[in-house]
Amino acid sequence: METISEVATISEACGEQTTRINAVRKKKNREKTFRDKAMRFETRRCDLRRGEAMRFETRRGEAMRGDAREVN
């Protein structure tokens, strides 16, 4: 049987880990959203003007993904 202080430290540690896991999950979701937006934008533009648009949008997509990572 643990003492009250031991239980408190265990639950605090669990809480910290959960917070960290949630933060990572949130960050991954944010990156995924950026990637999805970039891809949607990319395909829409590529339909209009094949070669030039594709090159431009690919760079743009990578830039958006980079921004998502730099936010955190």
Buried (B, 14 or more C-beta within 10 A) or exposed (E): EEEEEEEEEEEEEEEEEEEEEEEEEEBEEBBEEBBEBBEEBBEEBBEEEEEEBBEBBEEBBEEBBEEBEEEE
